[in-house]
Amino acid sequence: MILAIDCGNTRVKWGVTMGPSLLEPGSTLRWIETGSAPIAELAGMGERWSRLPAPDVIAVSNVAGTAARKFLELALRAYDIQPLWVTAQARQCGVTSSYADPGRLGADRWAALIGARHLHAGDCLVVNAGTATTIDLLSGIGVFLGGVILPGMELMKWALAEKTAGLASAPGEFAEQPRTTADAIETGCILAQTGAIERLFSRLASGALCLLSGGAAASLAHRVNVPLRVVENLALEGLARIAAERA
């Protein structure tokens, strides 16, 4: 039994799975239980996780800093297991990194790349649309070619509201020709996200697939004009495969 935990900048996500054995190629893992919570609730996660099925392996990615790691360590102390604190590697689980310094790649991005590698055999664009949006290129032979990071949807809107005098945050809708300020902001932020996705996707070979995950995935999926599959927990998929390889 594997407990996978992905601690991001605003939320922590987790899932329990038996692992990748006996899966059909391209299939997502079968999760016994999954959940998520705001990172502000991290200090109280120990009691919540203690009610999960007891794991044999725990794999964690954490991009929220040292304070979050301390809370994670306390929350997991009830298990008599040393957690696997995932960091990006030069090569792991069928993925080879081309990053200038492989260890500097975010653990969540690395886990998502590994998850993607086992879901699509060809070239792949790996997108996580969260607090930040990461867009990473993965070749059909498993080479991470590089990627970009841009502010996520909510962060873009927050920046406009906070750093300008006349663009206060207000609900808006996507429009082909926006005629209100709120719609102009919503449309502009969506086009910035989808435009970056489509531009990077154009660099991949024929038969490529975009794998889209993260909190803003649902709002972007129907606006992206490329072959696409939404995966609910792409980083957790990769964490579980890393854990299975290490077990």
C-alpha positions as CSV (number, residue, x, y, z in Angstrom):
1,M,0.0,0.0,0.0
2,I,1.3,3.4,-1.0
3,L,0.5,6.8,0.5
4,A,1.4,9.6,-2.0
5,I,1.4,13.2,-0.8
6,D,1.8,16.3,-3.0
7,C,2.3,19.5,-1.0
8,G,1.9,22.5,-3.2
9,N,1.9,26.3,-2.5
10,T,-1.8,26.5,-1.6
11,R,-3.1,22.9,-1.2
12,V,-1.9,19.5,-0.1
13,K,-3.2,16.5,-2.0
14,W,-2.9,12.8,-1.0
15,G,-4.0,9.4,-2.2
16,V,-3.7,5.8,-1.2
17,T,-3.2,3.1,-3.9
18,M,-2.0,-0.5,-4.2
19,G,0.4,0.7,-6.8
20,P,0.9,0.2,-10.6
21,S,1.0,-3.6,-10.8
22,L,-1.4,-5.3,-13.3
23,L,-2.4,-2.0,-15.0
24,E,-3.2,-1.7,-18.6
25,P,-0.7,0.6,-20.5
26,G,-2.0,4.2,-20.4
27,S,-4.3,3.5,-17.4
28,T,-4.3,5.7,-14.3
29,L,-3.8,4.1,-10.9
30,R,-6.7,2.8,-8.9
31,W,-7.0,5.0,-5.9
32,I,-8.5,3.6,-2.7
33,E,-8.9,7.0,-1.2
34,T,-7.9,10.6,-2.2
35,G,-8.3,14.0,-0.7
36,S,-7.1,17.5,-0.5
37,A,-7.0,20.4,1.9
38,P,-5.8,24.0,2.1
39,I,-2.1,24.2,3.2
40,A,-3.3,26.2,6.2
41,E,-4.7,23.0,7.6
42,L,-1.4,21.1,7.3
43,A,-0.8,21.2,11.0
44,G,-3.9,19.1,11.7
45,M,-3.4,16.5,9.0
46,G,-1.9,13.9,11.3
47,E,-5.2,12.9,12.7
48,R,-6.9,12.9,9.3
49,W,-4.2,10.7,7.7
50,S,-4.2,8.3,10.7
51,R,-7.6,7.2,9.5
52,L,-6.3,6.2,6.1
53,P,-5.5,2.5,5.2
54,A,-2.1,1.8,6.7
55,P,0.6,2.3,4.0
56,D,3.8,0.3,3.5
57,V,5.5,3.2,1.6
58,I,5.0,7.0,1.9
59,A,6.2,9.2,-1.0
60,V,6.1,13.0,-0.6
61,S,6.7,15.9,-2.9
62,N,6.9,19.3,-1.2
63,V,7.4,22.7,-2.9
64,A,6.0,24.7,0.0
65,G,9.3,25.1,1.9
66,T,10.9,24.0,5.2
67,A,8.0,25.0,7.4
68,A,5.6,22.8,5.4
69,R,8.1,20.0,5.6
70,K,8.2,20.2,9.4
71,F,4.4,20.0,9.6
72,L,4.4,17.0,7.2
73,E,7.0,15.3,9.3
74,L,4.9,15.8,12.4
75,A,1.7,14.6,10.6
76,L,3.5,11.4,9.4
77,R,5.2,10.6,12.7
78,A,2.4,8.2,13.7
79,Y,3.6,5.8,11.0
80,D,6.6,3.7,11.7
81,I,7.9,4.5,8.2
82,Q,10.6,6.8,6.9
83,P,8.9,8.9,4.2
84,L,10.5,9.1,0.8
85,W,11.1,12.8,0.2
86,V,11.0,12.9,-3.6
87,T,13.5,15.1,-5.4
88,A,14.1,15.4,-9.1
89,Q,16.8,13.1,-10.5
90,A,18.9,12.9,-13.7
91,R,17.0,9.7,-14.5
92,Q,14.2,7.8,-12.9
93,C,11.2,5.6,-13.7
94,G,11.7,5.9,-17.5
95,V,12.3,9.7,-17.6
96,T,15.6,11.3,-18.3
97,S,16.1,15.0,-17.4
98,S,17.7,17.6,-19.7
99,Y,17.5,20.3,-17.0
100,A,20.8,22.1,-16.6
101,D,20.8,21.1,-12.9
102,P,18.4,18.2,-12.6
103,G,18.1,18.5,-8.8
104,R,16.7,22.1,-9.1
105,L,13.6,21.0,-10.9
106,G,10.5,21.1,-8.6
107,A,9.6,17.7,-7.1
108,D,6.0,18.2,-8.2
109,R,7.0,18.8,-11.8
110,W,9.3,15.7,-11.8
111,A,6.5,13.5,-10.3
112,A,4.1,14.8,-12.9
113,L,6.5,14.0,-15.7
114,I,6.9,10.4,-14.4
115,G,3.1,10.1,-14.2
116,A,2.8,11.3,-17.7
117,R,5.4,8.9,-19.1
118,H,3.3,6.0,-18.0
119,L,0.1,7.4,-19.4
120,H,1.1,8.2,-23.0
121,A,3.7,6.5,-25.2
122,G,4.4,9.4,-27.5
123,D,5.5,13.0,-27.1
124,C,3.6,14.7,-24.3
125,L,2.9,18.2,-23.0
126,V,2.6,18.0,-19.2
127,V,0.6,20.9,-17.8
128,N,-0.2,21.5,-14.1
129,A,-2.6,24.5,-13.7
130,G,-2.4,25.5,-10.1
131,T,-1.1,28.5,-8.2
132,A,1.5,28.6,-10.9
133,T,1.1,27.0,-14.3
134,T,3.9,24.7,-15.3
135,I,4.1,23.5,-18.9
136,D,6.7,20.8,-19.6
137,L,7.8,19.0,-22.8
138,L,8.3,15.2,-22.6
139,S,9.6,13.3,-25.7
140,G,8.3,10.0,-26.8
141,I,11.4,8.3,-25.5
142,G,11.0,9.7,-22.1
143,V,13.4,12.7,-22.2
144,F,12.3,15.9,-20.3
145,L,13.1,18.6,-22.8
146,G,12.4,21.6,-20.7
147,G,9.4,23.8,-19.8
148,V,8.0,27.1,-18.6
149,I,6.4,28.5,-15.5
150,L,3.9,31.3,-15.5
151,P,1.5,32.7,-12.9
152,G,-1.7,30.6,-12.6
153,M,-5.2,31.9,-13.4
154,E,-6.0,33.2,-9.9
155,L,-2.5,34.7,-9.4
156,M,-2.8,36.6,-12.7
157,K,-6.1,38.0,-11.6
158,W,-4.8,38.8,-8.1
159,A,-1.8,40.7,-9.5
160,L,-4.1,42.9,-11.7
161,A,-6.4,43.6,-8.7
162,E,-3.5,44.4,-6.3
163,K,-1.1,46.3,-8.6
164,T,-3.5,48.5,-10.5
165,A,-5.9,51.2,-9.4
166,G,-8.9,50.4,-11.7
167,L,-8.9,46.7,-12.2
168,A,-10.6,45.4,-9.0
169,S,-11.3,41.7,-8.8
170,A,-14.8,40.8,-10.0
171,P,-16.3,37.7,-11.5
172,G,-16.1,37.6,-15.3
173,E,-16.8,35.3,-18.2
174,F,-14.8,34.3,-21.2
175,A,-15.9,36.2,-24.3
176,E,-14.6,36.3,-27.9
177,Q,-14.9,40.1,-27.8
178,P,-15.1,41.2,-24.1
179,R,-17.1,44.3,-23.4
180,T,-16.7,44.6,-19.7
181,T,-13.6,44.9,-17.6
182,A,-14.3,41.7,-15.6
183,D,-14.8,39.7,-18.9
184,A,-11.7,41.3,-20.3
185,I,-9.6,40.1,-17.4
186,E,-11.1,36.6,-17.3
187,T,-10.6,36.3,-21.1
188,G,-7.1,37.7,-21.0
189,C,-6.0,35.3,-18.3
190,I,-7.5,32.3,-20.0
191,L,-5.9,33.2,-23.4
192,A,-2.5,33.7,-21.7
193,Q,-2.7,30.2,-20.3
194,T,-4.1,28.5,-23.3
195,G,-1.8,30.4,-25.7
196,A,1.2,29.2,-23.8
197,I,0.0,25.6,-23.9
198,E,-0.8,25.7,-27.6
199,R,2.5,27.4,-28.5
200,L,4.6,24.8,-26.6
201,F,2.5,21.9,-27.9
202,S,3.3,23.0,-31.5
203,R,7.0,22.0,-30.8
204,L,6.1,18.4,-30.2
205,A,5.9,15.6,-32.8
206,S,2.8,14.3,-34.5
207,G,0.6,12.2,-32.2
208,A,1.5,14.2,-29.1
209,L,-0.9,14.5,-26.3
210,C,-1.4,17.3,-23.7
211,L,-2.0,15.9,-20.1
212,L,-3.6,18.6,-18.0
213,S,-3.9,18.5,-14.2
214,G,-4.4,21.0,-11.4
215,G,-7.1,23.1,-9.8
216,A,-7.7,25.2,-13.0
217,A,-7.7,22.3,-15.4
218,A,-11.5,22.2,-15.7
219,S,-11.7,25.9,-16.6
220,L,-9.0,25.6,-19.3
221,A,-9.6,22.2,-20.8
222,H,-12.4,23.2,-23.2
223,R,-10.5,26.3,-24.3
224,V,-7.3,24.5,-25.4
225,N,-7.2,23.6,-29.1
226,V,-4.9,20.5,-28.9
227,P,-5.4,16.8,-28.2
228,L,-5.9,16.7,-24.5
229,R,-6.6,14.5,-21.5
230,V,-7.4,15.7,-18.1
231,V,-5.8,13.7,-15.3
232,E,-7.0,14.5,-11.8
233,N,-3.9,13.7,-9.8
234,L,-0.9,13.6,-12.2
235,A,1.7,14.3,-9.5
236,L,0.3,11.6,-7.3
237,E,0.4,9.2,-10.2
238,G,4.1,9.8,-10.5
239,L,4.8,9.7,-6.8
240,A,3.2,6.3,-6.5
241,R,5.3,5.0,-9.4
242,I,8.4,6.4,-7.7
243,A,7.4,4.7,-4.5
244,A,6.7,1.4,-6.2
245,E,10.2,1.4,-7.9
246,R,11.9,2.1,-4.6
247,A,9.9,-0.5,-2.6
